[in-house]
Amino acid sequence: MKLLRSVSLPTSSTALKRVNVLFEDKILKLSTDDIEVEEDVEIIEAKGLLMLPGAIDPHTHILTQDSENASDLSRFTKIALEGGYTTLAELSYHTPNPIFDNRSLKKKMAFINANSFTSMALWGHIDMGDYPYHSESAQEIWSKGVVGISLAVPSPNPAIADISFTEIMDLFLDIYESDTSFAFQGYDNENHQAFSSTAQLEAIKKILRRMQENPIHIPRVSSYPTIEFINSVSKRSDISFAISLVDMMALYNPDIFETPFNCDFTDYADLLFELLRTNKIYLLSNCAAPQETNPEYCELFQGSDPEMMSYSYLWVLSELWKKRRIPLATCIKMTSENAAKRLGIYPEKGSLDPGSDADFVLYDPETTTFITGNKGKTTELIGGFKAVYLKGNQVAGENCTTQKQGSFFARSTNPKRRHNKTTWI
């Protein structure tokens, strides 16, 4: 058992709250008063530090062509853990062994349990070649704890058969009684020869016309008009979206970062900032994928360098909170809490309430951290992570050798709708 003393917690206002926190693998008690315990506990003095939930990335793509490469999984999850990410959700587009059924799910679970530094949830896929039993297989892996079913148009993977918009509508109708969550990434390839932001928006509209009240998540949006459209319909349809962190970095620090994606954010910088300020950007994601990903894949299914996970959470705190005065509560929602809700793993993850998993970072707002951006230039970020905790144990940080304690994490609840107002803050 451990006791954090005099640590600061974020609140819904700009104020911070000084508390003491008792925890083991889960958070047991938070109090502004002294916590009396009868048994010996490890005392951790945390005055001047902030306790923040571990970051959660809702869709990484780190299992690629060599999906059984344990060293890659360990290396990339170690980078993420040291950057404050305690949970990743793997949405593999490129692995030759997608998760179609319970057997393939169990194999991936064992692989993660043996090699991951972070907790890791998994998205599943549809095997249209298994028609007419494809929907039954999807329901099977949903019942076993995947966080959703991935749909892509066109398929970015020869191991995953193409699925048409008509087939997607039939799938939604087949599982109408289910609350299964989906991720959709694609473009309208029936009316557009190549990917563009317009083609993506048209595909999203097609999906919305076919959905049967199932939660739909769009893993990466790099166009402001598409964001504006999704926000306009989100109260009528359970749809959410994520922005790639590298797009944000390139917008606000163009001398340090560049984005590999087509992105129009510079044309709408003021409008985008207003969405950030008013808590209308739902998720931020690294969209990480090894850079040896097949270059023939459509840009929509490419990813950014996983090395960026070593500093992207810290960048959000430094650039958006400290420099640009985006509320800390909003930054946490975009990097942790909302991801946990979308994935159906809240409040175990993404929360600092009693009963939540003790996955958190201790952040020092008074220090500085030097990083090298993807343009090769060094810059200084405000603040730094003193310690990263997973399941109540310090696993990374100062004076700590990074430890491998990650494992598969199953969905425990149904995804929370985008306009859900419940929050731990």
C-alpha positions as CSV (number, residue, x, y, z in Angstrom):
1,M,0.0,0.0,0.0
2,K,1.3,3.5,-0.9
3,L,0.3,7.0,0.2
4,L,0.9,10.1,-1.9
5,R,1.0,13.2,0.3
6,S,0.1,16.7,-0.7
7,V,-0.3,16.0,-4.4
8,S,-2.4,18.4,-6.6
9,L,-5.4,17.2,-8.6
10,P,-7.0,19.1,-11.5
11,T,-10.6,20.2,-11.0
12,S,-13.3,21.4,-13.3
13,S,-12.2,25.0,-12.7
14,T,-8.7,26.4,-13.2
15,A,-7.9,25.7,-9.5
16,L,-6.0,22.7,-8.3
17,K,-6.9,20.7,-5.2
18,R,-4.3,19.5,-2.7
19,V,-5.1,15.9,-1.6
20,N,-3.6,12.8,-0.1
21,V,-4.1,9.6,-2.1
22,L,-4.0,6.0,-0.7
23,F,-3.6,3.3,-3.4
24,E,-2.6,-0.2,-4.2
25,D,-3.3,-1.5,-7.6
26,K,-6.4,0.6,-7.5
27,I,-7.0,4.1,-5.9
28,L,-8.5,3.5,-2.5
29,K,-9.0,6.9,-1.0
30,L,-8.6,10.6,-1.8
31,S,-8.9,13.2,0.9
32,T,-7.9,16.8,1.6
33,D,-7.4,15.7,5.2
34,D,-4.6,13.4,6.5
35,I,-5.3,9.7,5.8
36,E,-4.8,7.5,8.8
37,V,-3.7,4.0,8.2
38,E,-3.0,1.2,10.7
39,E,-0.5,-0.7,8.7
40,D,2.9,0.3,7.3
41,V,2.6,2.2,4.0
42,E,5.1,3.6,1.5
43,I,5.0,7.4,1.9
44,I,5.6,9.3,-1.3
45,E,6.0,13.1,-0.8
46,A,4.5,14.8,-3.8
47,K,4.2,18.4,-2.8
48,G,4.5,20.6,-5.9
49,L,3.5,17.8,-8.2
50,L,0.3,17.2,-10.1
51,M,-1.4,13.8,-10.3
52,L,-2.8,13.2,-13.7
53,P,-4.4,10.1,-15.3
54,G,-2.2,8.1,-17.5
55,A,-2.8,9.0,-21.2
56,I,-4.8,6.6,-23.3
57,D,-4.3,6.3,-27.1
58,P,-7.5,4.9,-28.6
59,H,-6.0,3.6,-31.8
60,T,-2.4,2.7,-32.4
61,H,-1.2,0.6,-35.4
62,I,2.0,-0.9,-34.0
63,L,1.3,-4.5,-35.1
64,T,2.1,-4.5,-38.7
65,Q,3.5,-6.9,-41.3
66,D,5.7,-8.8,-38.8
67,S,2.9,-9.0,-36.2
68,E,4.7,-11.6,-34.2
69,N,7.8,-9.4,-33.7
70,A,7.9,-9.2,-29.9
71,S,10.8,-6.7,-29.9
72,D,8.7,-4.2,-31.9
73,L,5.7,-4.4,-29.5
74,S,8.0,-4.1,-26.5
75,R,9.9,-1.2,-28.0
76,F,6.9,0.8,-29.0
77,T,5.0,0.2,-25.8
78,K,8.1,1.1,-23.7
79,I,8.3,4.4,-25.6
80,A,4.6,5.1,-24.9
81,L,4.9,4.2,-21.2
82,E,7.9,6.5,-20.7
83,G,5.8,9.3,-22.4
84,G,3.0,8.9,-19.9
85,Y,0.7,6.5,-21.9
86,T,-0.5,3.8,-19.6
87,T,-3.1,2.3,-22.0
88,L,-3.1,1.8,-25.8
89,A,-5.9,0.4,-27.9
90,E,-4.5,-1.4,-30.9
91,L,-6.3,-1.0,-34.2
92,S,-4.2,-3.1,-36.6
93,Y,-4.8,-2.4,-40.2
94,H,-1.7,-4.1,-41.5
95,T,-1.1,-7.3,-39.6
96,P,-1.4,-10.5,-41.7
97,N,-3.3,-12.0,-38.7
98,P,-6.3,-9.7,-38.0
99,I,-8.6,-10.5,-35.1
100,F,-11.6,-12.1,-36.7
101,D,-12.7,-14.6,-34.1
102,N,-12.1,-15.8,-30.5
103,R,-9.1,-18.0,-31.5
104,S,-7.2,-15.1,-33.1
105,L,-8.2,-12.8,-30.2
106,K,-6.7,-15.3,-27.6
107,K,-3.5,-15.4,-29.6
108,K,-3.1,-11.6,-29.6
109,M,-4.0,-11.5,-25.9
110,A,-1.2,-13.9,-25.1
111,F,1.3,-12.0,-27.3
112,I,0.4,-8.8,-25.5
113,N,0.6,-10.3,-22.0
114,A,4.1,-11.5,-22.8
115,N,5.5,-8.4,-24.4
116,S,3.7,-5.2,-23.7
117,F,4.8,-2.4,-21.3
118,T,1.4,-0.8,-21.3
119,S,-2.1,-2.1,-20.7
120,M,-3.5,-2.8,-24.2
121,A,-7.0,-3.1,-25.5
122,L,-7.8,-4.5,-28.9
123,W,-10.1,-3.7,-31.8
124,G,-11.5,-6.5,-33.9
125,H,-12.3,-6.9,-37.6
126,I,-14.9,-8.3,-40.0
127,D,-14.1,-11.3,-42.2
128,M,-16.5,-10.9,-45.1
129,G,-15.1,-14.1,-46.5
130,D,-16.9,-15.9,-43.6
131,Y,-20.3,-14.8,-44.9
132,P,-23.0,-15.4,-43.7
133,Y,-21.3,-16.0,-40.3
134,H,-19.2,-12.9,-40.2
135,S,-21.7,-11.0,-38.0
136,E,-21.7,-13.9,-35.5
137,S,-17.9,-13.8,-35.3
138,A,-18.0,-10.1,-34.7
139,Q,-20.5,-10.6,-31.9
140,E,-18.3,-13.3,-30.4
141,I,-15.2,-11.2,-30.1
142,W,-17.3,-8.2,-28.9
143,S,-18.6,-10.4,-26.1
144,K,-15.0,-11.4,-25.2
145,G,-14.0,-7.8,-24.6
146,V,-12.7,-6.1,-27.8
147,V,-13.4,-2.4,-27.7
148,G,-15.1,-2.3,-31.1
149,I,-15.1,-3.6,-34.7
150,S,-13.0,-1.8,-37.3
151,L,-14.5,-1.1,-40.7
152,A,-12.3,0.3,-43.5
153,V,-13.3,1.3,-47.1
154,P,-11.4,0.4,-49.1
155,S,-9.5,-2.3,-47.2
156,P,-5.9,-1.4,-46.4
157,N,-5.0,-5.0,-45.9
158,P,-5.1,-8.0,-48.2
159,A,-5.9,-10.2,-45.2
160,I,-9.1,-8.2,-44.7
161,A,-11.6,-8.5,-47.6
162,D,-13.2,-5.4,-49.0
163,I,-16.5,-4.4,-47.6
164,S,-19.0,-2.2,-49.5
165,F,-21.3,0.5,-47.9
166,T,-24.3,-1.8,-48.7
167,E,-22.6,-4.7,-46.8
168,I,-21.9,-2.3,-43.9
169,M,-25.6,-1.4,-43.8
170,D,-26.5,-5.1,-43.8
171,L,-24.1,-5.7,-41.0
172,F,-25.6,-3.0,-38.9
173,L,-29.1,-4.5,-39.5
174,D,-27.8,-8.0,-38.6
175,I,-26.7,-6.8,-35.2
176,Y,-29.4,-4.1,-34.6
177,E,-30.2,-5.5,-31.1
178,S,-26.5,-5.2,-30.1
179,D,-24.7,-2.2,-28.7
180,T,-21.5,-3.1,-30.6
181,S,-19.2,-0.1,-31.2
182,F,-17.5,0.5,-34.6
183,A,-14.5,2.4,-35.9
184,F,-14.8,3.6,-39.5
185,Q,-11.9,4.8,-41.6
186,G,-12.3,5.3,-45.3
187,Y,-13.5,7.4,-48.2
188,D,-16.2,7.2,-50.7
189,N,-14.4,5.1,-53.3
190,E,-17.7,4.7,-55.3
191,N,-17.6,8.3,-56.3
192,H,-14.0,9.3,-55.8
193,Q,-10.9,7.7,-57.4
194,A,-8.6,8.7,-54.6
195,F,-8.6,9.8,-50.9
196,S,-9.3,13.4,-50.1
197,S,-11.0,15.2,-47.2
198,T,-14.1,15.6,-49.4
199,A,-14.1,11.9,-50.1
200,Q,-13.7,11.1,-46.4
201,L,-16.6,13.4,-45.5
202,E,-18.9,11.8,-48.1
203,A,-18.1,8.4,-46.7
204,I,-18.9,9.5,-43.2
205,K,-22.3,10.8,-44.5
206,K,-22.9,7.4,-46.1
207,I,-22.1,5.6,-42.9
208,L,-24.5,7.9,-40.9
209,R,-27.3,7.2,-43.3
210,R,-26.8,3.4,-42.7
211,M,-26.1,3.3,-39.0
212,Q,-28.6,1.7,-36.7
213,E,-27.8,3.7,-33.5
214,N,-24.5,1.9,-33.0
215,P,-21.6,4.0,-31.7
216,I,-19.3,5.0,-34.6
217,H,-15.8,6.4,-34.1
218,I,-13.7,8.1,-36.8
219,P,-10.0,7.5,-35.9
220,R,-8.4,10.4,-37.8
221,V,-9.9,13.6,-39.1
222,S,-7.5,16.2,-40.6
223,S,-10.0,18.6,-42.1
224,Y,-11.8,21.3,-40.2
225,P,-15.1,21.1,-42.3
226,T,-15.3,17.4,-41.4
227,I,-14.9,18.2,-37.8
228,E,-17.6,20.9,-38.0
229,F,-20.0,18.4,-39.7
230,I,-19.4,15.7,-37.1
231,N,-20.0,18.1,-34.3
232,S,-23.2,19.3,-35.9
233,V,-24.7,15.8,-36.0
234,S,-23.1,14.3,-32.8
235,K,-26.2,14.9,-30.6
236,R,-28.4,13.1,-33.1
237,S,-25.9,10.3,-33.9
238,D,-23.5,8.5,-31.6
239,I,-20.4,9.5,-33.6
240,S,-17.0,10.7,-32.3
241,F,-13.7,11.5,-33.9
242,A,-10.0,12.0,-33.2
243,I,-7.5,14.5,-34.3
244,S,-3.9,13.3,-35.0
245,L,-1.5,14.9,-32.5
246,V,1.1,15.4,-35.2
247,D,-1.4,17.6,-37.1
248,M,-1.7,19.8,-34.0
249,M,2.0,19.9,-33.4
250,A,2.7,21.0,-37.0
251,L,0.0,23.7,-36.6
252,Y,1.3,25.2,-33.5
253,N,5.1,24.5,-33.8
254,P,5.7,24.4,-37.6
255,D,9.5,25.0,-37.1
256,I,9.8,21.8,-35.0
257,F,7.2,19.5,-36.4
258,E,5.7,18.5,-39.7
259,T,2.7,16.3,-40.4
260,P,2.8,13.5,-43.0
261,F,-0.9,13.9,-43.6
262,N,-2.9,16.3,-45.8
263,C,-4.3,18.7,-43.3
264,D,-6.1,22.1,-43.7
265,F,-5.9,23.2,-40.1
266,T,-3.7,26.3,-40.9
267,D,-6.6,27.6,-42.9
268,Y,-8.9,27.4,-39.9
269,A,-6.5,28.0,-37.1
270,D,-8.7,30.4,-35.1
271,L,-11.9,28.3,-35.5
272,L,-10.0,25.2,-34.4
273,F,-8.6,26.9,-31.4
274,E,-12.1,27.9,-30.4
275,L,-13.2,24.3,-30.6
276,L,-10.3,23.4,-28.4
277,R,-11.0,26.1,-25.9
278,T,-14.7,25.1,-25.6
279,N,-14.1,21.4,-25.2
280,K,-15.4,20.4,-28.7
281,I,-12.5,18.3,-29.8
282,Y,-13.2,14.8,-28.5
283,L,-10.0,12.9,-28.8
284,L,-6.3,13.4,-29.6
285,S,-4.4,10.4,-30.9
286,N,-0.8,9.7,-32.0
287,C,-2.1,7.4,-34.8
288,A,1.3,5.7,-34.4
289,A,2.5,3.1,-36.9
290,P,6.0,1.9,-37.7
291,Q,7.4,3.9,-40.5
292,E,8.2,0.8,-42.6
293,T,4.4,0.5,-43.2
294,N,3.8,-0.4,-46.8
295,P,4.1,2.9,-48.7
296,E,1.5,1.7,-51.2
297,Y,-1.3,2.0,-48.6
298,C,-3.6,4.9,-49.0
299,E,-2.6,8.0,-46.9
300,L,-5.6,7.5,-44.7
301,F,-4.2,4.3,-43.3
302,Q,-0.6,5.5,-42.8
303,G,0.6,6.5,-39.4
304,S,2.9,8.8,-37.6
305,D,6.2,7.9,-36.0
306,P,5.8,5.9,-32.7
307,E,8.7,7.8,-31.3
308,M,6.4,10.8,-30.9
309,M,4.6,8.9,-28.1
310,S,7.6,9.7,-25.9
311,Y,6.6,13.4,-25.7
312,S,3.1,14.0,-27.2
313,Y,1.3,13.9,-23.9
314,L,3.8,16.3,-22.4
315,W,3.4,18.5,-25.5
316,V,-0.3,18.8,-24.9
317,L,0.3,19.9,-21.3
318,S,3.0,22.3,-22.3
319,E,1.6,23.8,-25.5
320,L,-2.1,23.6,-25.0
321,W,-2.5,24.0,-21.3
322,K,0.5,26.0,-20.1
323,K,1.1,28.2,-23.2
324,R,-2.3,28.6,-24.8
325,R,-4.5,28.3,-21.7
326,I,-6.7,25.5,-22.8
327,P,-8.3,24.3,-19.5
328,L,-6.3,21.4,-18.0
329,A,-9.6,19.5,-17.6
330,T,-10.2,19.8,-21.3
331,C,-6.6,18.6,-22.1
332,I,-7.2,15.5,-19.8
333,K,-10.5,14.7,-21.5
334,M,-8.9,14.8,-24.9
335,T,-5.9,12.6,-23.9
336,S,-7.4,10.2,-21.4
337,E,-10.9,10.4,-20.1
338,N,-12.8,10.5,-23.4
339,A,-10.8,7.7,-24.9
340,A,-11.6,5.5,-21.9
341,K,-15.3,6.3,-22.4
342,R,-15.2,5.7,-26.1
343,L,-13.4,2.3,-25.6
344,G,-15.8,1.2,-22.8
345,I,-13.0,1.0,-20.2
346,Y,-14.1,3.9,-18.0
347,P,-13.9,4.4,-15.0
348,E,-11.3,1.7,-14.6
349,K,-9.1,3.8,-16.9
350,G,-9.0,7.5,-17.5
351,S,-10.2,8.4,-14.0
352,L,-8.6,9.1,-10.6
353,D,-11.7,8.3,-8.5
354,P,-11.6,5.7,-5.8
355,G,-12.0,2.3,-7.4
356,S,-10.2,3.3,-10.6
357,D,-7.0,1.6,-11.6
358,A,-3.9,3.3,-10.1
359,D,-2.6,4.4,-13.6
360,F,-1.3,7.9,-13.3
361,V,1.7,10.2,-13.9
362,L,3.3,12.7,-11.5
363,Y,3.8,15.9,-13.4
364,D,6.2,18.6,-12.3
365,P,5.0,22.0,-13.8
366,E,8.2,23.8,-12.7
367,T,10.8,21.8,-14.6
368,T,11.6,21.8,-18.4
369,T,12.0,18.9,-20.8
370,F,14.0,19.1,-24.0
371,I,12.8,17.0,-27.0
372,T,13.7,16.6,-30.6
373,G,10.8,17.1,-33.0
374,N,10.3,15.2,-36.2
375,K,12.1,17.9,-38.2
376,G,15.2,17.1,-36.2
377,K,15.2,20.4,-34.2
378,T,15.3,20.5,-30.4
379,T,12.7,22.5,-28.4
380,E,11.9,23.0,-24.8
381,L,8.6,21.9,-23.2
382,I,7.2,23.2,-20.0
383,G,7.0,20.6,-17.3
384,G,8.1,17.0,-17.0
385,F,7.0,13.6,-15.8
386,K,8.7,12.6,-12.5
387,A,7.0,9.2,-12.3
388,V,4.6,7.0,-14.3
389,Y,2.5,4.5,-12.3
390,L,0.7,1.4,-13.7
391,K,-1.4,-0.8,-11.5
392,G,-0.1,1.1,-8.5
393,N,3.6,0.5,-9.2
394,Q,6.1,3.0,-10.5
395,V,7.1,1.6,-13.9
396,A,8.9,4.6,-15.4
397,G,10.3,8.0,-14.5
398,E,13.2,9.5,-12.6
399,N,15.4,7.0,-10.7
400,C,13.4,4.1,-12.1
401,T,14.3,1.5,-14.6
402,T,11.3,1.2,-17.0
403,Q,9.4,-2.0,-16.1
404,K,7.3,-4.3,-18.2
405,Q,3.9,-4.8,-16.4
406,G,1.5,-4.4,-19.3
407,S,-1.3,-6.8,-20.2
408,F,-4.4,-7.2,-22.3
409,F,-7.3,-5.1,-21.0
410,A,-10.8,-6.1,-21.9
411,R,-13.7,-3.7,-22.4
412,S,-15.8,-3.7,-19.2
413,T,-18.7,-1.4,-20.1
414,N,-20.6,-0.2,-23.1
415,P,-19.0,2.9,-24.8
416,K,-20.3,6.1,-23.4
417,R,-22.0,8.4,-25.8
418,R,-20.1,11.4,-27.1
419,H,-22.3,13.9,-25.1
420,N,-22.0,12.0,-21.9
421,K,-21.5,14.5,-19.1
422,T,-20.3,12.3,-16.3
423,T,-16.7,13.0,-15.4
424,W,-14.3,12.3,-12.5
425,I,-13.0,15.9,-12.5
